[in-house]
Amino acid sequence: MKLKERMIGDVAVLDLSGKLMGGPPGSDEFKDKIYKLLDGGVKNVVVNLSEVKRMNSSGLGILISALTSLRNKDGNMKLAGINDAMEGILVMTKLNTIFETYDTAEGAAKSF
């Protein structure tokens, strides 16, 4: 998994690419980035998954952990660019009731 950070106003956008499968080094890098953003005062994050080809339950765990960390600090996280397979996973696990999803990272950032 590769991760790039950009800002849209005061919202951090994390553009992920590759596979979101959990395990080091990708999961550690993602968690570290969330903590660094929180330490820097950024509370709202969009995770752009448009370039993620595969995601498994460990990948979902990474997203849930990040959402929990942000909400514990009065922040929030939204997902953007999910494909049909990821949408199916979110629906099947009922996580579609937890995560707000948007077609684009820009649309998600504007929703904060």
C-alpha positions in Angstrom: 0.0 0.0 0.0 1.2 3.5 -0.8 0.0 6.6 0.9 0.1 10.3 -0.1 -1.2 13.2 1.9 -2.7 16.4 0.7 -4.8 19.1 2.2 -8.1 20.5 1.0 -8.7 23.5 3.3 -8.3 22.1 6.8 -9.2 18.5 5.8 -6.4 16.0 5.3 -6.9 13.7 2.3 -5.0 10.4 2.4 -4.7 9.0 -1.1 -4.1 5.2 -0.8 -3.1 3.0 -3.7 -2.4 -0.7 -4.1 -3.8 -3.3 -1.6 -5.2 -2.5 1.8 -4.6 -5.8 3.4 -3.2 -4.9 6.9 0.1 -5.9 8.4 3.3 -4.0 8.4 4.6 -1.8 6.9 1.4 -0.3 5.3 -0.8 -0.5 8.4 1.9 1.0 10.6 2.5 3.9 8.2 -1.3 4.6 8.0 -1.7 4.6 11.8 1.4 6.8 12.3 0.0 9.2 9.7 -3.4 9.5 11.6 -1.6 10.1 14.9 0.7 12.7 13.3 -2.3 14.5 11.8 -4.0 14.5 15.2 -0.9 15.8 16.9 -0.8 18.6 14.3 -4.4 19.6 15.1 -6.0 18.1 12.0 -9.3 16.4 13.1 -11.0 15.7 9.8 -9.6 13.1 7.3 -10.8 11.8 4.0 -9.4 8.4 2.9 -9.4 8.2 -0.9 -9.6 4.6 -1.9 -10.1 5.1 -5.7 -6.6 3.5 -6.4 -7.0 0.6 -4.0 -7.4 -2.6 -5.9 -8.1 -5.0 -3.0 -9.1 -4.8 0.6 -9.6 -7.6 3.2 -10.9 -7.7 6.8 -7.5 -6.5 8.1 -7.8 -3.5 5.8 -11.2 -2.8 7.2 -9.7 -3.0 10.7 -7.2 -0.4 9.8 -10.0 2.0 8.7 -12.1 1.3 11.8 -9.1 1.9 14.1 -8.4 5.2 12.4 -12.0 6.3 12.6 -12.1 5.4 16.3 -8.8 7.4 17.0 -10.2 10.4 15.2 -13.6 10.3 16.9 -12.0 10.0 20.3 -10.3 13.4 19.6 -13.6 15.0 18.3 -12.6 14.4 14.7 -14.1 12.3 11.9 -13.2 10.3 8.8 -15.0 9.8 5.5 -14.2 7.4 2.7 -14.1 8.4 -1.0 -13.7 6.6 -4.3 -14.7 3.1 -3.2 -15.3 0.5 -5.9 -18.3 -1.9 -6.1 -16.4 -4.7 -4.3 -15.6 -2.5 -1.4 -19.1 -1.2 -1.2 -20.3 -4.8 -1.0 -17.9 -5.5 1.9 -19.2 -2.4 3.7 -22.8 -3.4 3.2 -22.2 -7.0 4.2 -20.5 -6.0 7.4 -23.0 -3.2 8.0 -20.0 -0.7 8.2 -21.9 1.4 5.6 -23.9 2.6 8.6 -20.6 3.8 10.3 -18.6 5.2 7.3 -19.9 8.1 5.2 -18.8 7.4 1.6 -18.5 9.9 -1.3 -17.6 9.5 -5.0 -14.7 12.0 -4.8 -12.2 13.1 -2.1 -13.2 16.7 -2.9 -16.9 16.0 -2.3 -16.0 14.3 1.0 -13.8 17.2 2.1 -16.6 19.7 1.3 -19.0 17.7 3.5 -17.2 18.5 6.8 
